[in-house]
Amino acid sequence: MPIDFPNSPTNGDLYSAGGKNWQYNGSAWVLLGVSTTVAPADDSVTTAKIASGAVTAVKLAATAAIQPTIVDAKGDLIVGTANDTVARQAVGANGTVLMADSAQTNGVAWSEQSLGYRNVVINGAMRVHQRGTSKTAISTSIAIHTADRFNSFNDQLGIWTQTVENDAPTGSGFRKSAKWLCTTADASPAAGDRLIYFQDFEGQNLQQFLKGTASAKQFTLSFWVKSTTTGTYICELYDNDNIRSVSASYSIVAANTWEKKTITFPADTTGAFDNDNLNSFSLIWWLGAGTTFTSGTLATTWGSLVNANRAVGQTNLAAATNNYWQITGVQFEAGSVATPFEFEDYSTTLAKCQRYYQRLENTGGNTLYGESGWAVSTTRTFIAVKGVVSFRANPSVSESGLSVYDTATRDVTSIQFYAGDTTFSVITLDMINEAGSAANTLRTLSFLTNARIELSAEL
């Protein structure tokens, strides 16, 4: 029977009749889902409905519709690649997930990346800060000052205060950020001056990047940043195992405004990361640099380290007092896609940080007593302590205000690592203390108010 199509249709309009679906392609109604030519029934199209001559059997051919032949295998998808344009997206391998990827022709790509443990950065939300939330007068030093796992190297480029702030992008889910504030400027850096903020990584935690193989993956970094000082800034990846590097620039566009940045670095088929617990890699943010690091051409492809090519174009954050730079929400993952930040519970992040640094401290008002050990002499004591989690390696040890107790409290004057087990979870401390009772007796760790032991296995 004749089909009573709507009058004056527009391109893309849909119409259903008799259990079939039709779509108007701008000049004719096309039956969807069939591969045969459909000719208009007698009297089904009139000049009252569509302009005379606008509809022909050729124009109504089903070739104007999406053809089943575009699909080659079970699981294939049809995706839009542009306005009014579609293409086949071949089915992915078992276990892969489909992710948006604007770099791909089809706008999507299958990913082997696990939905969990994507982010190899530890403490990217700046929530853990065992050493404290503020450090002033940072001049020439290499140290972790506030947020755990984020190291810094100021090589004579101004003087700084570093803090952990209760400030983050609105609606992002983050609550804290790390901040660098310039307190003494250096508007004309010497050639070798630099200020960098970075995190080091164990090689065994980077194997998913497949670096040094034919299947090497790209490196994608995402983070939020805010600064007084607009301009060009540099991020660098440094392969410590093979002495190779690559850099990329990003721009801070608006002053004092949180901006999200995403950088995808190329894959590197040369030089695999060692599969061990040593320092294989550094993720670096440059905040200022002299000509030693800026006089060449920015190294945007992987290659042997050339200092002059590391930070070309870098803005000098130290140019004026009260300049600042803040960062949070750091994620670093394998592949070309920046996935949403991988939030985790606080205890998980803390335990990851404690693999590298643990601080045993009495912040209360009463004396606390810890493990007991053996007095090998009147002035020397061995005491074994167990870490909260296993350390990365045998830690270095320092103390402040520590004492031991036998028949009285004896101040500890020096402390060092003596021995550890193969899992790096139990270590023996070797302490020199004020003269106590006779040797071959028990002594107990004593923590007066604010006394502490610091155990560091940082890379």
C-alpha positions, 0 to 999 in steps of 0.5 A: 500500500502507498506510504504517506510520507510527511510533507516538507521533510528535512535532511536526517528526518526519520519516519516509521510505517508498516514496521519499517524505518525510513530516513530522508537524505535530503532528496529522497526517503531511504529504507534503512537496514536493507541492501536492495533497491527500493522503488517508490510505489505508484502514487506514493510520492506526489508533487504536493509532498515533494517537489516534482522530479526530486525523488527517483528510484535511483535516489531511493537506492538503499546504497545511500544507507549504512551497508552491512558489508561495512562490518567484517567480524563479530564485535566490529563497531560503526563509529562516526569519524566526521559530520555525516561520515562513518567507518568500521572500528575493528573489534579489539582483543579480549579484555581491552576497553574502548577509550576516546582518543582524538589522535586516532582517525576514528576518534576511539581506540582499544586500550590494554591499560588496566582500569586500576593502577594506571597512575605510576605517580605516587601521591599525585594529589599531594595528600601525604606530607610526613615531613611537614607542610612548610619549608622555608629558605630553600636555596641550594639543596636536593631534598623532599621538603613537604609532599611525599615522593616529590623531590626538588633541586634548587641549584642557586636559582633564588630562595624559596618557600615550599608548602602544601596548601589547602587549595585545589581546582573547584569541582576536581575532587582534589583538596591539596596542592604543592606550592613554590613561592619565591622569597628572593628573586634571581632575574638573571640566572647564571648559566648553570642555575636551575630549579626543578621539581621531580619524582623518581621511579623504580624500574620495576614499576615502569615495565608496562611502558614497554620502553626499549621494545618494538611495542613501546608505548607513549607516556601521557602526563596530566596535571593541574597547575596555577601560577602568577607567571604566565608563559612557557614551561617545560616537562622532561622525562629522564631515563636514568638507566640509558641516559636518554631524555625527551622534553615537552612544553606547556603554557600557563595562559591565565595568571592565578588560575587553575588550568589542566594540562595534558602532555603525551610524550613519544614512545621510545624503542631504545633502551629498556628500563631495568626491572629492579628497585633502583632509580630508573626514571625521573619525571621533571617539571622545570621552574627556571634554568640558565643557558646551560639548559636552554641554549639549544633546541628543545628535545621533543624526541627521545635521544641521548641527554644533551643539557642544552636541549632540556629546557629551551624556552622555560619561563624564569619563575625566579624573576620576581619575589612572590612569584609562585607555581602550584601543582596537583592532580598529577597522573602519569600513565602508559598510552596516548590517552589521559584517563580520569585521575585515579583517586585512592584511599588515604591509607593506600597512598600513605603505605606507598609513600612509607616504602620510601620514608617512615617517620616515628615521632612522639607528637604528644605530651607523654613519653612513649616507649618502643622496642627493647634491645641489647646494651652491648656496652654502657654506651652502645645499644642495638635495637631492632625495629619493624617498619610499618611497611617493607622499605624499598631498600635498607634505609638511612637513619637519623634521629632528633631528641631520641633516648634509651632507657635502662635504669634511667633515660640516656640521650642518644648522641648518634644513630646508624643503620646496622643490619636488616632482613632480606625483605627490608621490613625489620632493621637493627639500629646501632646507637651511641648513648650516654653512659648507662648501666652495665653491658649485656642488659636490656634497654628500651627506646624512649621518645620524649615529646617531639623525639623522632626517628627518620628512616629513608629509602628514597631513590 
